[in-house]
């Protein structure tokens, strides 16, 4: 089986280059998208942990607790973790620098984690307050930079207070700063949003965008590091029915990457091409082994020097072979003709070739072969000139030490 190089190049291009991105009305190219997750139950508590300067940095996330870790010590420690949003978050909640645990925006001090979760649930919604449908998109702008966009349709099911806010948190699953500190769920970026209707039944159709510049400034490079990120959407506010500020809705999901939203259909072409390439490789190996076993082997030696006569021995492989021609390269010339010979598998055929005279250059001979199932081949052989061999007595001299070189050539 012979595969042309351009065909293989096309296959490699299909395998190695992703499908072209689709361009939307805003001029962005969609890189990858995933639907918004389902809204978390009212039992789920948002736990915000303000890390201490020295650690330890415990993880308390469970199915009913979503942890976000805040770092506020970059100036004191020269850490490369961001701390401006941590300071802003403390300020927006009216909390002191000594705060460490916040559950559904409620400060908890001198209490256990479980007690804090219980406090947080006191400030959870009593029923579904709003619906949010849409997707989480990673998009590319005209400069090739990747941004995060969240196109949504948001509908309040009750009247919301004017100070209802959505917080978009972007967190890193496992963060390591340049000093070697490690923590989980580090908040890299926080973005408040209030551009939505707070009136019952009014649907807001909008898209929240976090630009590439904003992401990179927070240490989030979705193109170079696409894995290990989560997004959290948390609505906080009051309603006409309830003046207490509560967690009104909570969404939490990993950011999409090229494999995140893959379906079996996405893998169909790569899998097919992988199988196809494997079949080609297997065929090439099989053909090589078949050739090794089927090709004949050629030996030669000088039978006599004066007159110059060479003796050739063909040892057929496991395939029938027809010896069709014998040609010498000048200045050497054959004496007499050459007869075609059919050689059976695994048998030996011996014959002699007589030359007109001896020359100082090596004697190069080519044999035309036709091997069943393998096609037509030309086999080349070089015999060292007898003049370079040790002197021998007159008459019939058989030389057993030869410097013969052999190589094969397939005539396509």
Secondary structure, 3 states (H helix, E strand, C coil): CCCCHHHHHHHHHHHHCCCCCEECCCCCEEEEEEECCCCCCCCCEEEEEECCCCCCCCCCCECCEEEEEECCCHHHHCCCCCCHHHHHHHHHHCCCCCCCEEECCEECCCCCHHHHHHHHHHCECCCCCEEEEEEEEEEECCCCCEEEEEEEEEEECCCECCCCEEEEEEEEEEEECCCCCEEEEEEEEEEEECCCCCCCCCEEEEEEEECHHHHHHCCCCCCCCCCCEEEEEEEEECECCCCCCEEEEEEEEECCCCCCCCCHHHHHHHHHHHHHHHHHHHHHHHHHHHHHHHCCEEEEEEEECCCCEEEEEEECCCCCEEEEEEEECCCCCECCCCCCEEECCCCEEEEEEEECCCCCCCEEEEEEEEECCCEEEEEEEEECCHHHCCCCCCCCCCCCCCCCEEEEEECC
